[in-house]
Amino acid sequence: MKVIVFDLDDTLYDEITYVHSGFRAVAMFLLQEFCINPDESMRIMLSELETSGRGKVFDRLLAHNGIYSKANVGGCLRVYRRHDPQIQLYEDAIKCIEQLQEMGTSLYIVTDGNKWVQYRKLKALGLYDHPGIQKCYISRRFGTKNEKPSPYCFMQICAKERVEPTSVVYIGDNPNKDFVGIKPLGFKTVRLLRGGFADIQKPINYEADIKIDTLDELVEKVIIGAD
């Protein structure tokens, strides 16, 4: 396989570490603005995350401290989205990228989400400057209609590499959207079974061609196995 494309969140790094990093930034913001104890802020945010998810974390935190307002929620969101994240690549991702780079494989990243958030993640992980990565595609920069499951970014990669979809392998973790749009075009798909979607079961048209537990398996099971 000539071209390998990776998803970002929960594929190359642990996405929950970004969430925790953002929470710490918000806790420090509230300390500076309202003298609220950052340890207590973290405790409340993590508890709310565990019980109810991310949707109302800042609302609950601000209400607990008697300072809820839409403006203050907006301030927390801005801090969260604009902070410089403290995140690291998975060990198996580092090793896998190095192996594929040594093999002369063209490597790309396609990621969905807020374009500035994803940009800061990619910068923090050193992927924009990584000599083995040809290009990082943040799909929302091309409009929300071109986020996954749209094949738009993948077809851009095919054009750039001058290859057919059958020469491209995509590795992602979310069967809700990662594979269903590109499988019919001939792209080879690999589902990495980790992160929040690891236990989700989907119909066959949503599933990847191959499932792996770690990126340590990618070269042997997918790349060498295809030769």
C-alpha positions as CSV (number, residue, x, y, z in Angstrom):
1,M,0.0,0.0,0.0
2,K,1.5,3.3,-1.1
3,V,-0.5,5.7,1.0
4,I,-1.6,5.5,4.6
5,V,-4.1,8.0,6.1
6,F,-4.7,8.3,9.9
7,D,-7.6,9.7,11.9
8,L,-6.4,11.8,14.8
9,D,-8.5,11.7,18.0
10,D,-8.2,8.4,19.8
11,T,-6.2,7.0,16.9
12,L,-2.9,8.8,17.2
13,Y,-3.4,10.2,20.7
14,D,-5.7,9.7,23.7
15,E,-8.5,12.3,23.1
16,I,-9.5,12.4,26.8
17,T,-6.1,14.0,27.5
18,Y,-7.1,16.9,25.4
19,V,-10.3,17.3,27.4
20,H,-8.4,17.2,30.7
21,S,-5.9,19.7,29.4
22,G,-8.7,22.1,28.4
23,F,-10.3,21.7,31.8
24,R,-7.1,22.7,33.5
25,A,-6.9,25.8,31.3
26,V,-10.5,26.7,32.3
27,A,-9.7,26.1,36.0
28,M,-6.8,28.5,35.8
29,F,-9.0,31.1,34.0
30,L,-11.6,30.9,36.7
31,L,-8.9,31.3,39.3
32,Q,-7.7,34.4,37.7
33,E,-11.1,35.9,37.0
34,F,-13.1,34.8,40.0
35,C,-10.5,33.5,42.6
36,I,-12.1,30.0,42.3
37,N,-10.0,27.1,43.6
38,P,-8.7,25.3,40.5
39,D,-8.6,21.9,42.3
40,E,-12.3,22.2,43.1
41,S,-13.1,23.3,39.6
42,M,-11.3,20.2,38.2
43,R,-13.2,18.0,40.7
44,I,-16.5,19.4,39.6
45,M,-15.7,19.2,35.8
46,L,-14.4,15.7,36.0
47,S,-17.4,14.5,38.0
48,E,-19.8,16.1,35.5
49,L,-17.9,14.6,32.6
50,E,-18.1,11.2,34.1
51,T,-21.8,11.4,34.9
52,S,-23.3,13.4,32.1
53,G,-20.6,13.9,29.4
54,R,-19.2,17.2,28.1
55,G,-22.4,19.0,27.0
56,K,-23.0,21.1,30.2
57,V,-19.8,20.8,32.1
58,F,-19.1,24.6,32.2
59,D,-22.7,25.4,32.9
60,R,-22.7,23.2,35.9
61,L,-19.4,24.5,37.1
62,L,-20.4,28.1,36.9
63,A,-23.8,27.4,38.5
64,H,-22.1,25.7,41.4
65,N,-20.1,28.8,42.0
66,G,-23.1,31.2,41.6
67,I,-21.6,32.9,38.5
68,Y,-23.6,31.2,35.7
69,S,-24.3,33.4,32.6
70,K,-24.1,32.8,28.9
71,A,-21.2,35.2,28.7
72,N,-19.2,33.3,31.3
73,V,-20.0,30.0,29.6
74,G,-18.8,31.5,26.4
75,G,-15.6,32.7,28.1
76,C,-14.9,29.1,29.4
77,L,-15.5,27.7,25.9
78,R,-13.1,30.2,24.3
79,V,-10.4,29.3,26.8
80,Y,-11.0,25.6,26.3
81,R,-10.8,25.9,22.5
82,R,-7.9,28.3,22.3
83,H,-5.6,26.8,24.9
84,D,-2.3,25.1,23.9
85,P,-3.0,21.5,24.7
86,Q,-0.7,19.3,26.8
87,I,-1.1,16.1,24.8
88,Q,1.2,13.3,23.5
89,L,1.1,10.7,20.7
90,Y,0.5,7.2,21.8
91,E,3.7,5.1,22.0
92,D,2.4,2.7,19.3
93,A,1.6,5.7,17.0
94,I,5.1,7.0,17.3
95,K,6.5,3.6,16.5
96,C,4.1,3.0,13.6
97,I,4.7,6.3,12.0
98,E,8.5,5.8,12.2
99,Q,8.2,2.3,10.7
100,L,6.0,3.5,7.8
101,Q,8.3,6.4,7.2
102,E,11.3,4.1,6.9
103,M,9.3,2.0,4.4
104,G,8.8,5.0,2.2
105,T,5.1,5.2,2.7
106,S,3.2,8.5,2.1
107,L,1.4,9.4,5.3
108,Y,-1.5,11.8,5.8
109,I,-4.0,12.7,8.5
110,V,-7.7,13.5,8.1
111,T,-9.5,14.9,11.1
112,D,-12.9,16.4,11.7
113,G,-13.9,19.1,14.2
114,N,-13.4,22.8,15.0
115,K,-10.6,23.9,12.7
116,W,-8.7,25.9,15.3
117,V,-9.0,23.2,18.0
118,Q,-7.8,20.5,15.6
119,Y,-5.0,22.8,14.4
120,R,-3.7,23.3,17.9
121,K,-3.9,19.5,18.6
122,L,-1.8,18.8,15.5
123,K,0.7,21.5,16.4
124,A,1.0,20.2,20.0
125,L,1.6,16.7,18.8
126,G,4.3,17.8,16.3
127,L,2.5,16.4,13.3
128,Y,2.5,19.6,11.2
129,D,6.3,19.6,11.4
130,H,6.8,15.8,11.3
131,P,9.1,14.8,8.4
132,G,7.1,11.7,7.8
133,I,3.7,13.4,7.4
134,Q,2.9,14.8,3.9
135,K,-0.1,16.8,4.9
136,C,-2.7,17.1,7.7
137,Y,-6.2,17.7,6.4
138,I,-8.7,19.4,8.8
139,S,-11.9,18.6,6.9
140,R,-13.9,21.5,8.2
141,R,-11.6,23.9,6.5
142,F,-13.4,22.7,3.3
143,G,-16.9,23.2,4.8
144,T,-18.9,21.0,7.2
145,K,-20.3,19.1,4.2
146,N,-16.8,17.8,3.5
147,E,-16.3,16.3,7.0
148,K,-16.5,12.5,7.3
149,P,-18.2,10.5,6.0
150,S,-17.6,12.6,3.0
151,P,-14.8,11.2,0.8
152,Y,-13.7,14.8,-0.2
153,C,-10.3,14.9,1.7
154,F,-9.5,11.3,0.8
155,M,-10.0,12.1,-2.9
156,Q,-7.8,15.1,-2.5
157,I,-5.1,12.8,-1.2
158,C,-5.6,10.4,-4.2
159,A,-5.2,13.4,-6.6
160,K,-2.1,14.6,-4.7
161,E,-0.5,11.1,-4.8
162,R,-1.8,10.2,-8.2
163,V,-3.2,6.9,-7.0
164,E,-6.5,5.2,-7.1
165,P,-8.5,4.7,-3.8
166,T,-7.4,1.0,-3.8
167,S,-3.9,2.2,-3.1
168,V,-4.9,4.0,0.1
169,V,-5.4,2.6,3.6
170,Y,-7.4,4.6,6.2
171,I,-7.1,3.9,9.9
172,G,-9.8,5.3,12.2
173,D,-11.7,4.5,15.4
174,N,-15.3,5.7,14.8
175,P,-17.5,3.3,12.8
176,N,-20.3,5.8,12.8
177,K,-18.6,7.9,10.1
178,D,-15.1,6.9,9.4
179,F,-15.6,4.1,6.8
180,V,-19.1,4.2,5.3
181,G,-18.3,7.0,2.9
182,I,-15.1,5.7,1.5
183,K,-15.4,1.9,1.4
184,P,-17.7,1.9,-1.7
185,L,-15.0,3.8,-3.5
186,G,-12.4,1.1,-3.0
187,F,-10.4,2.6,-0.1
188,K,-9.0,0.0,2.3
189,T,-10.2,0.6,5.8
190,V,-8.9,-0.4,9.3
191,R,-10.7,0.1,12.5
192,L,-8.6,0.7,15.6
193,L,-10.5,-0.7,18.6
194,R,-9.8,1.9,21.3
195,G,-11.3,5.1,22.6
196,G,-15.0,5.8,23.2
197,F,-16.2,3.8,20.2
198,A,-14.3,0.6,20.8
199,D,-17.4,-1.4,21.8
200,I,-19.8,-0.1,19.2
201,Q,-21.3,-2.6,16.8
202,K,-22.4,-1.3,13.4
203,P,-23.9,-2.9,10.2
204,I,-21.3,-4.3,7.8
205,N,-21.4,-1.3,5.4
206,Y,-20.3,0.9,8.4
207,E,-17.5,-1.4,9.5
208,A,-13.9,-1.4,8.4
209,D,-12.3,-4.2,6.3
210,I,-10.0,-5.1,9.2
211,K,-10.0,-4.5,12.9
212,I,-6.9,-4.2,15.1
213,D,-6.3,-3.6,18.8
214,T,-3.2,-1.4,18.5
215,L,-1.1,0.3,15.8
216,D,1.6,-2.3,16.5
217,E,-0.5,-4.7,14.4
218,L,-0.8,-2.3,11.4
219,V,2.4,-3.0,9.5
220,E,2.3,-6.8,10.0
221,K,-1.4,-7.5,9.5
222,V,-2.3,-4.8,7.0
223,I,0.8,-3.5,5.1
224,I,2.9,-6.6,4.9
225,G,-0.2,-8.8,4.7
226,A,-1.4,-6.9,1.6
227,D,1.9,-7.5,-0.3
